[in-house]
Amino acid sequence: MNLEEWLGVTLSDHAQHFNIQRRLLEDLVGYHLGLSWGELQLQKQRALDDELIESLAIAVRRLAAGEPLAYIIGEKFFFKSMFSVDSRVLIPRPETEILVEKALPLLDHSSKTVLDLGTGSGCIGLSLAKERPQSRFYLIDSSLDALAVCRVNQDSLRLDNVTIVHGTVGKASFDGPWDSGAVDLIVANPPYIAEGDDRVTSSVHGFEPHSALYTGEEGLECHRLWLEWSFRQLRPGGHFLFEFGKDQEDPIAAFIHQTDYSIIEVVEDYARIKRFFILQK
Ligand SMILES: C[S@@+](CC[C@H](N)C(=O)[O-])C[C@H]1O[C@@H](n2cnc3c(N)ncnc32)[C@H](O)[C@@H]1O
């Protein structure tokens, strides 16, 4: 069977029932063959051997059950690097790359101290650490499982300006190995979905770690606690840059107004939805 025939048969078997898109299948085959999507388009007559067809059949059954492709193939490209991912970490989202782009100009090439709160796979902190080797990065998460994945990514990117820290951000007793009150920049993509929110897709709710998704009855608990905690860590003039969910700008702004941060910018994502705050202490 060649590639085009396999795509046709698989789509007609699964597409209507399980909403598997052609592009998803192409990405899956491309991963197995080591081809980019563009290269794959030029090789549609390529023969697939029986062993590959069997591996693809297993992967397609997982896709049909709603499992995200990134967990099946074990990796996700983010910013400029490939990250290992599995069910212990949130899959890095494309819009979060905007947070990295906005953070970079806040870090010149001198030595700075940076915290990444709720680092998960490490996609934000490690991407920044790769671009700013003179700075020292502390990547924090309350999940030891997530930090094990982060460590794999740190090792594969060979970054020695990164310290991985286990801790619960927001807990008054949590102190890291940096100088509190002297941090230059804090970045974060906190959990921001309300517990029990039934708009979350079954693929996300069923497969991604709940500790990365849900926080409190309104989805704002982490933001509230992390704003207060971060204020104590930052030096005067330091920045806090973080992501938030759709329609959360106003309630989070209300928390901010109870503090002494200045709002520098509210940044939109690719869909022109307000998605990030840049604050200064
Ligand atoms: C939305 S995920 C973000 C992961 C990654 N930074 C990204 O952008 O893909 C949130 C992360 O915060 C962690 N987390 C949740 N509550 C936390 C807390 N109180 N302190 C530290 N980490 C926490 C979760 O384990 C999860 O890895």
The ligand as an SDF file (V2000), in Angstrom:
LIG
                    3D

 27 29  0  0  0  0  0  0  0  0999 V2000
   -0.8300   25.5800   32.2880 C   0  0  0  0  0  0  0  0  0  0  0  0
    0.5420   24.5390   32.7960 S   0  0  0  0  0  0  0  0  0  0  0  0
    1.8760   25.4180   31.9870 C   0  0  0  0  0  0  0  0  0  0  0  0
    3.0180   24.5440   31.5800 C   0  0  0  0  0  0  0  0  0  0  0  0
    4.0670   25.2900   30.7170 C   0  0  0  0  0  0  0  0  0  0  0  0
    4.6090   26.4290   31.4050 N   0  0  0  0  0  0  0  0  0  0  0  0
    3.4390   25.7320   29.4040 C   0  0  0  0  0  0  0  0  0  0  0  0
    3.2410   26.9310   29.2090 O   0  0  0  0  0  0  0  0  0  0  0  0
    3.1430   24.8590   28.5720 O   0  0  0  0  0  0  0  0  0  0  0  0
    0.6680   24.9960   34.4970 C   0  0  0  0  0  0  0  0  0  0  0  0
    1.7590   24.2780   35.3070 C   0  0  0  0  0  0  0  0  0  0  0  0
    1.7100   24.8040   36.6330 O   0  0  0  0  0  0  0  0  0  0  0  0
    1.9380   23.7630   37.5700 C   0  0  0  0  0  0  0  0  0  0  0  0
    1.3260   24.2180   38.8330 N   0  0  0  0  0  0  0  0  0  0  0  0
    0.0180   24.2510   39.1800 C   0  0  0  0  0  0  0  0  0  0  0  0
   -0.1280   24.8190   40.3920 N   0  0  0  0  0  0  0  0  0  0  0  0
    1.1180   25.1650   40.8030 C   0  0  0  0  0  0  0  0  0  0  0  0
    1.6320   25.8170   41.9590 C   0  0  0  0  0  0  0  0  0  0  0  0
    0.8220   26.2730   42.9210 N   0  0  0  0  0  0  0  0  0  0  0  0
    2.9580   26.0030   42.0520 N   0  0  0  0  0  0  0  0  0  0  0  0
    3.7920   25.5880   41.0730 C   0  0  0  0  0  0  0  0  0  0  0  0
    3.3680   24.9790   39.9620 N   0  0  0  0  0  0  0  0  0  0  0  0
    2.0520   24.7700   39.8240 C   0  0  0  0  0  0  0  0  0  0  0  0
    1.3170   22.5360   36.9360 C   0  0  0  0  0  0  0  0  0  0  0  0
    1.8960   21.3570   37.4720 O   0  0  0  0  0  0  0  0  0  0  0  0
    1.6290   22.7710   35.4550 C   0  0  0  0  0  0  0  0  0  0  0  0
    2.8420   22.1450   35.0950 O   0  0  0  0  0  0  0  0  0  0  0  0
  1  2  1  0
  2  3  1  0
  2 10  1  0
  3  4  1  0
  4  5  1  0
  5  6  1  0
  5  7  1  0
  7  8  2  0
  7  9  1  0
 10 11  1  0
 11 12  1  0
 11 26  1  0
 12 13  1  0
 13 14  1  0
 13 24  1  0
 14 15  1  0
 14 23  1  0
 15 16  2  0
 16 17  1  0
 17 18  1  0
 17 23  2  0
 18 19  1  0
 18 20  2  0
 20 21  1  0
 21 22  2  0
 22 23  1  0
 24 25  1  0
 24 26  1  0
 26 27  1  0
M  CHG  2   2   1   9  -1
M  END
$$$$
